[in-house]
């Protein structure tokens, strides 16, 4: 299975509780990032670690823009 990778920018981080943060990403190269309930994204993180790819559930409704 081939994956398509896009570069994204973190545009906001909200501290929800002492242990939970919400991250907001923008994908500049896409006008709209539409997704379905239950869909997830995989982030290939630019860190030095044994695990650099992580899966995250999208916990918001699609807004018809390039922010998730």
mmCIF file of the N, C-alpha and C atoms, coordinates in Angstrom:
data_MODEL
# 
_entry.id   MODEL 
# 
loop_
_atom_site.group_PDB 
_atom_site.id 
_atom_site.type_symbol 
_atom_site.label_atom_id 
_atom_site.label_alt_id 
_atom_site.label_comp_id 
_atom_site.label_asym_id 
_atom_site.label_entity_id 
_atom_site.label_seq_id 
_atom_site.pdbx_PDB_ins_code 
_atom_site.Cartn_x 
_atom_site.Cartn_y 
_atom_site.Cartn_z 
_atom_site.occupancy 
_atom_site.B_iso_or_equiv 
_atom_site.pdbx_formal_charge 
_atom_site.auth_seq_id 
_atom_site.auth_comp_id 
_atom_site.auth_asym_id 
_atom_site.auth_atom_id 
_atom_site.pdbx_PDB_model_num 
ATOM 1   N N  . UNK A 1 1  ? 0.842   -1.166 0.000  1.00 0.00 ? 1  UNK A N  1 
ATOM 2   C CA . UNK A 1 1  ? 0.000   0.000  0.000  1.00 0.00 ? 1  UNK A CA 1 
ATOM 3   C C  . UNK A 1 1  ? 0.896   1.240  0.000  1.00 0.00 ? 1  UNK A C  1 
ATOM 4   N N  . UNK A 1 2  ? 0.644   2.158  -0.906 1.00 0.00 ? 2  UNK A N  1 
ATOM 5   C CA . UNK A 1 2  ? 1.423   3.389  -0.992 1.00 0.00 ? 2  UNK A CA 1 
ATOM 6   C C  . UNK A 1 2  ? 0.705   4.503  -0.236 1.00 0.00 ? 2  UNK A C  1 
ATOM 7   N N  . UNK A 1 3  ? 1.468   5.284  0.471  1.00 0.00 ? 3  UNK A N  1 
ATOM 8   C CA . UNK A 1 3  ? 0.931   6.415  1.211  1.00 0.00 ? 3  UNK A CA 1 
ATOM 9   C C  . UNK A 1 3  ? 1.327   7.702  0.519  1.00 0.00 ? 3  UNK A C  1 
ATOM 10  N N  . UNK A 1 4  ? 0.494   8.711  0.640  1.00 0.00 ? 4  UNK A N  1 
ATOM 11  C CA . UNK A 1 4  ? 0.822   10.045 0.164  1.00 0.00 ? 4  UNK A CA 1 
ATOM 12  C C  . UNK A 1 4  ? 1.197   10.882 1.374  1.00 0.00 ? 4  UNK A C  1 
ATOM 13  N N  . UNK A 1 5  ? 2.349   11.508 1.332  1.00 0.00 ? 5  UNK A N  1 
ATOM 14  C CA . UNK A 1 5  ? 2.800   12.353 2.434  1.00 0.00 ? 5  UNK A CA 1 
ATOM 15  C C  . UNK A 1 5  ? 2.689   13.817 2.050  1.00 0.00 ? 5  UNK A C  1 
ATOM 16  N N  . UNK A 1 6  ? 2.270   14.637 2.999  1.00 0.00 ? 6  UNK A N  1 
ATOM 17  C CA . UNK A 1 6  ? 2.191   16.081 2.831  1.00 0.00 ? 6  UNK A CA 1 
ATOM 18  C C  . UNK A 1 6  ? 2.942   16.740 3.974  1.00 0.00 ? 6  UNK A C  1 
ATOM 19  N N  . UNK A 1 7  ? 3.486   17.886 3.717  1.00 0.00 ? 7  UNK A N  1 
ATOM 20  C CA . UNK A 1 7  ? 4.120   18.679 4.775  1.00 0.00 ? 7  UNK A CA 1 
ATOM 21  C C  . UNK A 1 7  ? 3.026   19.494 5.453  1.00 0.00 ? 7  UNK A C  1 
ATOM 22  N N  . UNK A 1 8  ? 3.068   19.536 6.773  1.00 0.00 ? 8  UNK A N  1 
ATOM 23  C CA . UNK A 1 8  ? 2.070   20.324 7.506  1.00 0.00 ? 8  UNK A CA 1 
ATOM 24  C C  . UNK A 1 8  ? 2.764   21.244 8.489  1.00 0.00 ? 8  UNK A C  1 
ATOM 25  N N  . UNK A 1 9  ? 1.991   22.223 8.954  1.00 0.00 ? 9  UNK A N  1 
ATOM 26  C CA . UNK A 1 9  ? 2.490   23.179 9.945  1.00 0.00 ? 9  UNK A CA 1 
ATOM 27  C C  . UNK A 1 9  ? 1.615   23.092 11.185 1.00 0.00 ? 9  UNK A C  1 
ATOM 28  N N  . UNK A 1 10 ? 2.223   23.130 12.351 1.00 0.00 ? 10 UNK A N  1 
ATOM 29  C CA . UNK A 1 10 ? 1.453   23.229 13.587 1.00 0.00 ? 10 UNK A CA 1 
ATOM 30  C C  . UNK A 1 10 ? 1.067   24.696 13.729 1.00 0.00 ? 10 UNK A C  1 
ATOM 31  N N  . UNK A 1 11 ? -0.245  24.969 13.746 1.00 0.00 ? 11 UNK A N  1 
ATOM 32  C CA . UNK A 1 11 ? -0.680  26.362 13.834 1.00 0.00 ? 11 UNK A CA 1 
ATOM 33  C C  . UNK A 1 11 ? -1.198  26.733 15.221 1.00 0.00 ? 11 UNK A C  1 
ATOM 34  N N  . UNK A 1 12 ? -1.491  25.717 16.049 1.00 0.00 ? 12 UNK A N  1 
ATOM 35  C CA . UNK A 1 12 ? -1.941  26.011 17.408 1.00 0.00 ? 12 UNK A CA 1 
ATOM 36  C C  . UNK A 1 12 ? -1.813  24.753 18.256 1.00 0.00 ? 12 UNK A C  1 
ATOM 37  N N  . UNK A 1 13 ? -1.545  24.933 19.532 1.00 0.00 ? 13 UNK A N  1 
ATOM 38  C CA . UNK A 1 13 ? -1.533  23.850 20.521 1.00 0.00 ? 13 UNK A CA 1 
ATOM 39  C C  . UNK A 1 13 ? -2.340  24.357 21.710 1.00 0.00 ? 13 UNK A C  1 
ATOM 40  N N  . UNK A 1 14 ? -3.371  23.605 22.099 1.00 0.00 ? 14 UNK A N  1 
ATOM 41  C CA . UNK A 1 14 ? -4.236  23.996 23.205 1.00 0.00 ? 14 UNK A CA 1 
ATOM 42  C C  . UNK A 1 14 ? -4.083  22.970 24.318 1.00 0.00 ? 14 UNK A C  1 
ATOM 43  N N  . UNK A 1 15 ? -3.739  23.438 25.508 1.00 0.00 ? 15 UNK A N  1 
ATOM 44  C CA . UNK A 1 15 ? -3.629  22.567 26.682 1.00 0.00 ? 15 UNK A CA 1 
ATOM 45  C C  . UNK A 1 15 ? -5.031  22.358 27.225 1.00 0.00 ? 15 UNK A C  1 
ATOM 46  N N  . UNK A 1 16 ? -5.611  21.166 27.013 1.00 0.00 ? 16 UNK A N  1 
ATOM 47  C CA . UNK A 1 16 ? -6.975  20.870 27.429 1.00 0.00 ? 16 UNK A CA 1 
ATOM 48  C C  . UNK A 1 16 ? -7.012  20.485 28.906 1.00 0.00 ? 16 UNK A C  1 
ATOM 49  N N  . UNK A 1 17 ? -6.130  19.591 29.304 1.00 0.00 ? 17 UNK A N  1 
ATOM 50  C CA . UNK A 1 17 ? -5.969  19.186 30.697 1.00 0.00 ? 17 UNK A CA 1 
ATOM 51  C C  . UNK A 1 17 ? -4.464  19.063 30.928 1.00 0.00 ? 17 UNK A C  1 
ATOM 52  N N  . UNK A 1 18 ? -4.010  18.813 32.153 1.00 0.00 ? 18 UNK A N  1 
ATOM 53  C CA . UNK A 1 18 ? -2.568  18.649 32.366 1.00 0.00 ? 18 UNK A CA 1 
ATOM 54  C C  . UNK A 1 18 ? -1.941  17.523 31.539 1.00 0.00 ? 18 UNK A C  1 
ATOM 55  N N  . UNK A 1 19 ? -2.765  16.546 31.098 1.00 0.00 ? 19 UNK A N  1 
ATOM 56  C CA . UNK A 1 19 ? -2.231  15.412 30.347 1.00 0.00 ? 19 UNK A CA 1 
ATOM 57  C C  . UNK A 1 19 ? -2.681  15.364 28.879 1.00 0.00 ? 19 UNK A C  1 
ATOM 58  N N  . UNK A 1 20 ? -3.520  16.317 28.453 1.00 0.00 ? 20 UNK A N  1 
ATOM 59  C CA . UNK A 1 20 ? -4.084  16.283 27.098 1.00 0.00 ? 20 UNK A CA 1 
ATOM 60  C C  . UNK A 1 20 ? -3.857  17.608 26.393 1.00 0.00 ? 20 UNK A C  1 
ATOM 61  N N  . UNK A 1 21 ? -3.344  17.516 25.170 1.00 0.00 ? 21 UNK A N  1 
ATOM 62  C CA . UNK A 1 21 ? -3.174  18.697 24.324 1.00 0.00 ? 21 UNK A CA 1 
ATOM 63  C C  . UNK A 1 21 ? -3.880  18.473 23.003 1.00 0.00 ? 21 UNK A C  1 
ATOM 64  N N  . UNK A 1 22 ? -4.413  19.546 22.420 1.00 0.00 ? 22 UNK A N  1 
ATOM 65  C CA . UNK A 1 22 ? -4.990  19.498 21.078 1.00 0.00 ? 22 UNK A CA 1 
ATOM 66  C C  . UNK A 1 22 ? -4.009  20.189 20.137 1.00 0.00 ? 22 UNK A C  1 
ATOM 67  N N  . UNK A 1 23 ? -3.697  19.535 19.051 1.00 0.00 ? 23 UNK A N  1 
ATOM 68  C CA . UNK A 1 23 ? -2.795  20.076 18.048 1.00 0.00 ? 23 UNK A CA 1 
ATOM 69  C C  . UNK A 1 23 ? -3.598  20.403 16.803 1.00 0.00 ? 23 UNK A C  1 
ATOM 70  N N  . UNK A 1 24 ? -3.368  21.558 16.234 1.00 0.00 ? 24 UNK A N  1 
ATOM 71  C CA . UNK A 1 24 ? -4.034  21.972 15.008 1.00 0.00 ? 24 UNK A CA 1 
ATOM 72  C C  . UNK A 1 24 ? -2.977  22.082 13.915 1.00 0.00 ? 24 UNK A C  1 
ATOM 73  N N  . UNK A 1 25 ? -3.215  21.372 12.819 1.00 0.00 ? 25 UNK A N  1 
ATOM 74  C CA . UNK A 1 25 ? -2.281  21.338 11.703 1.00 0.00 ? 25 UNK A CA 1 
ATOM 75  C C  . UNK A 1 25 ? -2.915  21.981 10.477 1.00 0.00 ? 25 UNK A C  1 
ATOM 76  N N  . UNK A 1 26 ? -2.084  22.635 9.685  1.00 0.00 ? 26 UNK A N  1 
ATOM 77  C CA . UNK A 1 26 ? -2.508  23.173 8.392  1.00 0.00 ? 26 UNK A CA 1 
ATOM 78  C C  . UNK A 1 26 ? -1.639  22.536 7.334  1.00 0.00 ? 26 UNK A C  1 
ATOM 79  N N  . UNK A 1 27 ? -2.265  22.134 6.240  1.00 0.00 ? 27 UNK A N  1 
ATOM 80  C CA . UNK A 1 27 ? -1.546  21.528 5.124  1.00 0.00 ? 27 UNK A CA 1 
ATOM 81  C C  . UNK A 1 27 ? -1.517  22.554 3.999  1.00 0.00 ? 27 UNK A C  1 
ATOM 82  N N  . UNK A 1 28 ? -0.430  23.321 3.872  1.00 0.00 ? 28 UNK A N  1 
ATOM 83  C CA . UNK A 1 28 ? -0.377  24.430 2.914  1.00 0.00 ? 28 UNK A CA 1 
ATOM 84  C C  . UNK A 1 28 ? -0.597  24.020 1.456  1.00 0.00 ? 28 UNK A C  1 
ATOM 85  N N  . UNK A 1 29 ? -0.174  22.821 1.077  1.00 0.00 ? 29 UNK A N  1 
ATOM 86  C CA . UNK A 1 29 ? -0.265  22.428 -0.324 1.00 0.00 ? 29 UNK A CA 1 
ATOM 87  C C  . UNK A 1 29 ? -1.648  21.920 -0.727 1.00 0.00 ? 29 UNK A C  1 
ATOM 88  N N  . UNK A 1 30 ? -2.587  21.879 0.210  1.00 0.00 ? 30 UNK A N  1 
ATOM 89  C CA . UNK A 1 30 ? -3.956  21.446 -0.081 1.00 0.00 ? 30 UNK A CA 1 
ATOM 90  C C  . UNK A 1 30 ? -4.921  22.576 0.247  1.00 0.00 ? 30 UNK A C  1 
ATOM 91  N N  . UNK A 1 31 ? -5.907  22.771 -0.614 1.00 0.00 ? 31 UNK A N  1 
ATOM 92  C CA . UNK A 1 31 ? -6.932  23.769 -0.325 1.00 0.00 ? 31 UNK A CA 1 
ATOM 93  C C  . UNK A 1 31 ? -7.946  23.230 0.670  1.00 0.00 ? 31 UNK A C  1 
ATOM 94  N N  . UNK A 1 32 ? -8.333  21.971 0.505  1.00 0.00 ? 32 UNK A N  1 
ATOM 95  C CA . UNK A 1 32 ? -9.291  21.312 1.398  1.00 0.00 ? 32 UNK A CA 1 
ATOM 96  C C  . UNK A 1 32 ? -8.747  19.957 1.821  1.00 0.00 ? 32 UNK A C  1 
ATOM 97  N N  . UNK A 1 33 ? -8.879  19.658 3.086  1.00 0.00 ? 33 UNK A N  1 
ATOM 98  C CA . UNK A 1 33 ? -8.544  18.327 3.592  1.00 0.00 ? 33 UNK A CA 1 
ATOM 99  C C  . UNK A 1 33 ? -9.833  17.753 4.156  1.00 0.00 ? 33 UNK A C  1 
ATOM 100 N N  . UNK A 1 34 ? -10.556 17.046 3.329  1.00 0.00 ? 34 UNK A N  1 
ATOM 101 C CA . UNK A 1 34 ? -11.825 16.454 3.750  1.00 0.00 ? 34 UNK A CA 1 
ATOM 102 C C  . UNK A 1 34 ? -11.563 15.052 4.279  1.00 0.00 ? 34 UNK A C  1 
ATOM 103 N N  . UNK A 1 35 ? -12.226 14.719 5.369  1.00 0.00 ? 35 UNK A N  1 
ATOM 104 C CA . UNK A 1 35 ? -12.037 13.404 5.970  1.00 0.00 ? 35 UNK A CA 1 
ATOM 105 C C  . UNK A 1 35 ? -13.353 12.914 6.527  1.00 0.00 ? 35 UNK A C  1 
ATOM 106 N N  . UNK A 1 36 ? -13.420 11.620 6.740  1.00 0.00 ? 36 UNK A N  1 
ATOM 107 C CA . UNK A 1 36 ? -14.636 10.975 7.236  1.00 0.00 ? 36 UNK A CA 1 
ATOM 108 C C  . UNK A 1 36 ? -14.491 10.660 8.720  1.00 0.00 ? 36 UNK A C  1 
ATOM 109 N N  . UNK A 1 37 ? -15.618 10.538 9.439  1.00 0.00 ? 37 UNK A N  1 
ATOM 110 C CA . UNK A 1 37 ? -15.544 10.143 10.847 1.00 0.00 ? 37 UNK A CA 1 
ATOM 111 C C  . UNK A 1 37 ? -14.776 8.830  10.999 1.00 0.00 ? 37 UNK A C  1 
ATOM 112 N N  . UNK A 1 38 ? -13.920 8.773  11.998 1.00 0.00 ? 38 UNK A N  1 
ATOM 113 C CA . UNK A 1 38 ? -13.139 7.571  12.255 1.00 0.00 ? 38 UNK A CA 1 
ATOM 114 C C  . UNK A 1 38 ? -11.827 7.511  11.501 1.00 0.00 ? 38 UNK A C  1 
ATOM 115 N N  . UNK A 1 39 ? -11.615 8.452  10.603 1.00 0.00 ? 39 UNK A N  1 
ATOM 116 C CA . UNK A 1 39 ? -10.369 8.452  9.836  1.00 0.00 ? 39 UNK A CA 1 
ATOM 117 C C  . UNK A 1 39 ? -9.217  8.886  10.737 1.00 0.00 ? 39 UNK A C  1 
ATOM 118 N N  . UNK A 1 40 ? -8.011  8.484  10.370 1.00 0.00 ? 40 UNK A N  1 
ATOM 119 C CA . UNK A 1 40 ? -6.833  8.870  11.132 1.00 0.00 ? 40 UNK A CA 1 
ATOM 120 C C  . UNK A 1 40 ? -5.744  9.329  10.187 1.00 0.00 ? 40 UNK A C  1 
ATOM 121 N N  . UNK A 1 41 ? -4.741  9.963  10.747 1.00 0.00 ? 41 UNK A N  1 
ATOM 122 C CA . UNK A 1 41 ? -3.570  10.383 9.980  1.00 0.00 ? 41 UNK A CA 1 
ATOM 123 C C  . UNK A 1 41 ? -2.340  9.760  10.613 1.00 0.00 ? 41 UNK A C  1 
ATOM 124 N N  . UNK A 1 42 ? -1.326  9.555  9.805  1.00 0.00 ? 42 UNK A N  1 
ATOM 125 C CA . UNK A 1 42 ? -0.036  9.111  10.313 1.00 0.00 ? 42 UNK A CA 1 
ATOM 126 C C  . UNK A 1 42 ? 0.936   10.257 10.147 1.00 0.00 ? 42 UNK A C  1 
ATOM 127 N N  . UNK A 1 43 ? 1.619   10.590 11.225 1.00 0.00 ? 43 UNK A N  1 
ATOM 128 C CA . UNK A 1 43 ? 2.614   11.653 11.186 1.00 0.00 ? 43 UNK A CA 1 
ATOM 129 C C  . UNK A 1 43 ? 3.999   11.031 11.183 1.00 0.00 ? 43 UNK A C  1 
ATOM 130 N N  . UNK A 1 44 ? 4.811   11.469 10.252 1.00 0.00 ? 44 UNK A N  1 
ATOM 131 C CA . UNK A 1 44 ? 6.216   11.067 10.205 1.00 0.00 ? 44 UNK A CA 1 
ATOM 132 C C  . UNK A 1 44 ? 6.977   12.205 10.865 1.00 0.00 ? 44 UNK A C  1 
ATOM 133 N N  . UNK A 1 45 ? 7.325   12.014 12.115 1.00 0.00 ? 45 UNK A N  1 
ATOM 134 C CA . UNK A 1 45 ? 7.881   13.086 12.940 1.00 0.00 ? 45 UNK A CA 1 
ATOM 135 C C  . UNK A 1 45 ? 9.385   13.237 12.733 1.00 0.00 ? 45 UNK A C  1 
ATOM 136 N N  . UNK A 1 46 ? 9.849   14.465 12.590 1.00 0.00 ? 46 UNK A N  1 
ATOM 137 C CA . UNK A 1 46 ? 11.283  14.702 12.377 1.00 0.00 ? 46 UNK A CA 1 
ATOM 138 C C  . UNK A 1 46 ? 12.064  14.695 13.688 1.00 0.00 ? 46 UNK A C  1 
ATOM 139 N N  . UNK A 1 47 ? 12.085  13.538 14.352 1.00 0.00 ? 47 UNK A N  1 
ATOM 140 C CA . UNK A 1 47 ? 12.807  13.410 15.617 1.00 0.00 ? 47 UNK A CA 1 
ATOM 141 C C  . UNK A 1 47 ? 13.727  12.208 15.541 1.00 0.00 ? 47 UNK A C  1 
ATOM 142 N N  . UNK A 1 48 ? 14.729  12.219 16.375 1.00 0.00 ? 48 UNK A N  1 
ATOM 143 C CA . UNK A 1 48 ? 15.641  11.081 16.441 1.00 0.00 ? 48 UNK A CA 1 
ATOM 144 C C  . UNK A 1 48 ? 15.065  10.119 17.477 1.00 0.00 ? 48 UNK A C  1 
ATOM 145 N N  . UNK A 1 49 ? 14.549  9.012  16.993 1.00 0.00 ? 49 UNK A N  1 
ATOM 146 C CA . UNK A 1 49 ? 13.884  8.053  17.861 1.00 0.00 ? 49 UNK A CA 1 
ATOM 147 C C  . UNK A 1 49 ? 13.768  6.737  17.124 1.00 0.00 ? 49 UNK A C  1 
ATOM 148 N N  . UNK A 1 50 ? 13.488  5.692  17.853 1.00 0.00 ? 50 UNK A N  1 
ATOM 149 C CA . UNK A 1 50 ? 13.241  4.414  17.197 1.00 0.00 ? 50 UNK A CA 1 
ATOM 150 C C  . UNK A 1 50 ? 11.910  4.435  16.462 1.00 0.00 ? 50 UNK A C  1 
ATOM 151 N N  . UNK A 1 51 ? 10.951  5.197  16.989 1.00 0.00 ? 51 UNK A N  1 
ATOM 152 C CA . UNK A 1 51 ? 9.632   5.318  16.360 1.00 0.00 ? 51 UNK A CA 1 
ATOM 153 C C  . UNK A 1 51 ? 9.486   6.740  15.842 1.00 0.00 ? 51 UNK A C  1 
ATOM 154 N N  . UNK A 1 52 ? 9.407   6.902  14.538 1.00 0.00 ? 52 UNK A N  1 
ATOM 155 C CA . UNK A 1 52 ? 9.233   8.252  13.986 1.00 0.00 ? 52 UNK A CA 1 
ATOM 156 C C  . UNK A 1 52 ? 7.872   8.436  13.341 1.00 0.00 ? 52 UNK A C  1 
ATOM 157 N N  . UNK A 1 53 ? 7.125   7.356  13.116 1.00 0.00 ? 53 UNK A N  1 
ATOM 158 C CA . UNK A 1 53 ? 5.790   7.459  12.541 1.00 0.00 ? 53 UNK A CA 1 
ATOM 159 C C  . UNK A 1 53 ? 4.771   7.070  13.593 1.00 0.00 ? 53 UNK A C  1 
ATOM 160 N N  . UNK A 1 54 ? 3.768   7.951  13.789 1.00 0.00 ? 54 UNK A N  1 
ATOM 161 C CA . UNK A 1 54 ? 2.716   7.678  14.772 1.00 0.00 ? 54 UNK A CA 1 
ATOM 162 C C  . UNK A 1 54 ? 1.366   7.931  14.136 1.00 0.00 ? 54 UNK A C  1 
ATOM 163 N N  . UNK A 1 55 ? 0.374   7.162  14.544 1.00 0.00 ? 55 UNK A N  1 
ATOM 164 C CA . UNK A 1 55 ? -0.987  7.334  14.062 1.00 0.00 ? 55 UNK A CA 1 
ATOM 165 C C  . UNK A 1 55 ? -1.783  8.140  15.075 1.00 0.00 ? 55 UNK A C  1 
ATOM 166 N N  . UNK A 1 56 ? -2.618  9.050  14.562 1.00 0.00 ? 56 UNK A N  1 
ATOM 167 C CA . UNK A 1 56 ? -3.469  9.878  15.415 1.00 0.00 ? 56 UNK A CA 1 
ATOM 168 C C  . UNK A 1 56 ? -4.875  9.898  14.848 1.00 0.00 ? 56 UNK A C  1 
ATOM 169 N N  . UNK A 1 57 ? -5.862  9.744  15.715 1.00 0.00 ? 57 UNK A N  1 
ATOM 170 C CA . UNK A 1 57 ? -7.254  9.878  15.313 1.00 0.00 ? 57 UNK A CA 1 
ATOM 171 C C  . UNK A 1 57 ? -7.576  11.358 15.151 1.00 0.00 ? 57 UNK A C  1 
ATOM 172 N N  . UNK A 1 58 ? -8.397  11.665 14.169 1.00 0.00 ? 58 UNK A N  1 
ATOM 173 C CA . UNK A 1 58 ? -8.846  13.041 13.974 1.00 0.00 ? 58 UNK A CA 1 
ATOM 174 C C  . UNK A 1 58 ? -10.069 13.231 14.853 1.00 0.00 ? 58 UNK A C  1 
ATOM 175 N N  . UNK A 1 59 ? -9.996  14.138 15.811 1.00 0.00 ? 59 UNK A N  1 
ATOM 176 C CA . UNK A 1 59 ? -11.058 14.314 16.802 1.00 0.00 ? 59 UNK A CA 1 
ATOM 177 C C  . UNK A 1 59 ? -11.845 15.588 16.553 1.00 0.00 ? 59 UNK A C  1 
ATOM 178 N N  . UNK A 1 60 ? -12.107 15.888 15.295 1.00 0.00 ? 60 UNK A N  1 
ATOM 179 C CA . UNK A 1 60 ? -12.913 17.057 14.953 1.00 0.00 ? 60 UNK A CA 1 
ATOM 180 C C  . UNK A 1 60 ? -13.670 16.775 13.676 1.00 0.00 ? 60 UNK A C  1 
ATOM 181 N N  . UNK A 1 61 ? -14.668 17.584 13.412 1.00 0.00 ? 61 UNK A N  1 
ATOM 182 C CA . UNK A 1 61 ? -15.426 17.453 12.171 1.00 0.00 ? 61 UNK A CA 1 
ATOM 183 C C  . UNK A 1 61 ? -14.653 18.124 11.032 1.00 0.00 ? 61 UNK A C  1 
ATOM 184 N N  . UNK A 1 62 ? -14.853 17.623 9.833  1.00 0.00 ? 62 UNK A N  1 
ATOM 185 C CA . UNK A 1 62 ? -14.242 18.242 8.671  1.00 0.00 ? 62 UNK A CA 1 
ATOM 186 C C  . UNK A 1 62 ? -14.865 19.614 8.447  1.00 0.00 ? 62 UNK A C  1 
ATOM 187 N N  . UNK A 1 63 ? -14.034 20.623 8.281  1.00 0.00 ? 63 UNK A N  1 
ATOM 188 C CA . UNK A 1 63 ? -14.541 21.999 8.136  1.00 0.00 ? 63 UNK A CA 1 
ATOM 189 C C  . UNK A 1 63 ? -14.427 22.506 6.709  1.00 0.00 ? 63 UNK A C  1 
ATOM 190 N N  . UNK A 1 64 ? -13.960 21.679 5.795  1.00 0.00 ? 64 UNK A N  1 
ATOM 191 C CA . UNK A 1 64 ? -13.882 22.091 4.405  1.00 0.00 ? 64 UNK A CA 1 
ATOM 192 C C  . UNK A 1 64 ? -12.704 22.997 4.109  1.00 0.00 ? 64 UNK A C  1 
ATOM 193 N N  . UNK A 1 65 ? -11.712 23.025 4.999  1.00 0.00 ? 65 UNK A N  1 
ATOM 194 C CA . UNK A 1 65 ? -10.495 23.784 4.739  1.00 0.00 ? 65 UNK A CA 1 
ATOM 195 C C  . UNK A 1 65 ? -9.295  22.861 4.889  1.00 0.00 ? 65 UNK A C  1 
ATOM 196 N N  . UNK A 1 66 ? -8.131  23.413 5.020  1.00 0.00 ? 66 UNK A N  1 
ATOM 197 C CA . UNK A 1 66 ? -6.924  22.585 5.092  1.00 0.00 ? 66 UNK A CA 1 
ATOM 198 C C  . UNK A 1 66 ? -6.393  22.465 6.519  1.00 0.00 ? 66 UNK A C  1 
ATOM 199 N N  . UNK A 1 67 ? -7.263  22.617 7.498  1.00 0.00 ? 67 UNK A N  1 
ATOM 200 C CA . UNK A 1 67 ? -6.856  22.533 8.912  1.00 0.00 ? 67 UNK A CA 1 
ATOM 201 C C  . UNK A 1 67 ? -7.488  21.296 9.544  1.00 0.00 ? 67 UNK A C  1 
ATOM 202 N N  . UNK A 1 68 ? -6.687  20.546 10.293 1.00 0.00 ? 68 UNK A N  1 
ATOM 203 C CA . UNK A 1 68 ? -7.216  19.403 11.031 1.00 0.00 ? 68 UNK A CA 1 
ATOM 204 C C  . UNK A 1 68 ? -6.642  19.416 12.423 1.00 0.00 ? 68 UNK A C  1 
# 
